[in-house]
Amino acid sequence: MTPNRPAALPAGDATPIPTDAAGVFLHPAPFEAVVGLLRQGIDALASVEDFPKVAIPPVVARSLVERAGYVQAFPQLLGTVHSFAGTPAEWKALSPLAVQGGDWFSAQRLSDLVLLPAACYPVYAGLAGAELAEPARFAVEGQCFRQEATSEIGRLRSFRMVELVTAGTEQHCLAWRGTWLERVAGWLERMSLKPEIEVADDPFFGPARRIFQAAQRVQELKYELRVPVADGLVQAIASANFHKDHFGEVFGFTSGGATGNTACTAFGIERIVLALLHAHGPRPAEWPDSVISAISGGN
């Protein structure tokens, strides 16, 4: 046993368990054990810089995603939170429908919350009005939701996202993004995942989507690290992104006397585990010591 391998990983199959909701899975103990190792590995990668950790709740203010432009850009992915705000008498008429079937939800109203679409948004809002004398850094994790149109393997509606985030000058953010793209690719390669790095775009919505996607690709704002997660199915399991001064302008923070820029490195936790299961088999307890060591941040 190598020094970086845990004393014991749970025996058994780590394959996610489907539920009645497409894109929503239960995760057995062996799967969660790998998630724990991934957190250790990301912490080890992040130890080269000072990243204060921030835990992000699964809901955020609707006003935040409206202000940040998410509603305009990705309305098809956003999950809103509705609740019943009627009277007991109104519910008396509706409650039988919850048992018999019917539109028991017809009186639900949009609340001030939405489901978290990406883990990094709240930290940008937290910088509102700041003058950054030095680059800001954060390590965030959140349970995210996106109303995906398909339910292929890895196309999850509920998933965990870990992000390393920075804000500062344009020069800092571009250099930082490049460094982290290489660093994450090296980490995945040590797991024998062999990532392909590709220029990518986000799933913008509406008649102008092709213009936005083309501009994003031309400027090389988004890179994805793509790996097979099943036979014949390659997906992005991590990304390195440069947002230019979008969030600095929206939230009014500056760096170096100019509007602040931001960049982030995002890890799709469930997708990384799926890629590992595809590459090394469904029983993590039987994976090679070298793979376990690499996942958790060993050499």
Secondary structure by P-SEA (a helix, b strand, c coil): cccccccccccccccccccccccbbbbcaaaaaaaaaaaaaaaaaacccbbbbbbbcccccaaaaaaacccccccccbbbbbbbcccaaaaaacccccccccccccccccccccccccccaaaaaaacccccccbbbbbbbbbcccccccccccccccbbbbbbcccccaaaaaaaaaaaaaaaaaaaaaaccbbbbbbccccccccaaaaaaaaaaaacccccccccccccccccccccccccaaaaaaaccccccccccccbbbbaaaaaaaaaaaacccccccccaaaaaaaaccc
